[in-house]
Amino acid sequence: MAEVHLLSAMARGMAAGEVGTIAMTVSELLEISLSGREGSQVPGQVGAHLLPSRDPQSTSDVATLNKPVHWVHGISMGAVRGLLDVAGLRGPAASAAISRSFYEETPPCSLPGNRGRPLALGRSGSRHRPVAQGCVRRNGATYDAMARTFG
């Protein structure tokens, strides 16, 4: 029975993550059209950094990975939100935990798969962080509304 609850919480989280990612994408595209700035390449940079067959310095590798990593990241953060619910952490506290864990300023680290190099995101990393934190809040609010509605 607990396994069903775990899977349903993760599925609900993934659906909330998709809604949050849609909201993030729309708001970012609107902001880009108003400000004239270029879109963030952070998701593609991260993906290229983590995949041994890709080069984070390659414009084509980053461009190829940018949208898929953006969507996978948003949806998977929703799944994490579902897992936190199962663990008893709900509401704004769960969103804050995700935000602090994934988006606060941290020293460079060496992640598995990144060939021992620190992950350096450059200028767009600092622009992307508030947008990603907003996505976490939208994911969390969507998750909480779905949990109240569908149990």
PyMOL commands that set and color helices and strands:
alter all, ss='L'
color gray80, all
select helices_A, chain A and resi 2-35+42-50+59-86+91-103+123-150
alter helices_A, ss='H'
color red, helices_A
deselect
rebuild
show_as cartoon
